[in-house]
Amino acid sequence: MSMSVVAKKTYQPDDLLKIVDGHRFELVDGKLVRRPMGTISSWVGGILYAALLEYCRTNRFGWVLHADAGFVCFPHRPGSVRYPDIAVIRYGRLPGEQLPEGHVTIAPDLAAEVVSPNEKAEELEGKVEDYLAAGVSLVWVIYPQMRRARVYYPDRSSVPVEPDATLSGEQVLPGFQVRLANLFPPAAPAQP
C-alpha cells in the first residue's frame, strides 16, 4: 500500500507519540500519513539491521535504530516526523550519549529505506530529499523486488548498486560492507 493521508487535522510531532501504533504513521508537514509496509521489505530490513548492529557493536561505532525510531530533524519541514527503516547515529552525537524517550532530534549519519510494495516513487523521493536536507551523510534505498539498491549523497548525486555488488558504509561507516544479494530472501526454486 502506498502512503496516504489519513486525516485532515494538523498534528504536532508529540501527538504522534500518543497515538496507538503511531509508528505506523509519519507526519509530513503536520499531516498524518500511513507508512507502507510489507513482509519481504520487513525481512530485508531486519537482515540489514542485524548486519549494521553487529558492525557497530564490534567496532563500538554507534547506535543502530530500526523502523520504530522517529526523527524530528527537518528544519525545512517543521511538523514532520520520519521513520527510516534503519538509522545509524555514531557515538558522541547524542547529548549525554543517551537515547531520547521520544523522537530523535538530530539527523542520523545513515538512513536506509527498504521499498515496500506499492510505495510511490514521489513519496520515496520526498523521504530521501528530507534526509539529505536534514544533513544525513549517506542514504541507502533498497529495492527487494528488483534485488538492487541506490546510494544517495549530500550533493544529491546517487549511484546504483547491482545485486552482486557490495553495499559499503564508505566514509560514514568505515569498513562496513555487505553483499547486496545476501540481504534478500533466497529465490524460490523453479517448479517442475
PyMOL commands that set and color helices and strands:
alter all, ss='L'
color gray80, all
select helices_A, chain A and resi 13-18+22-24+39-58+95-97+121-134+180-183
alter helices_A, ss='H'
color red, helices_A
select strands_A, chain A and resi 5-10+25-28+31-34+62-66+86-90+110-114+138-143+148-152+158-161+166-168+177-179
alter strands_A, ss='S'
color yellow, strands_A
deselect
rebuild
show_as cartoon
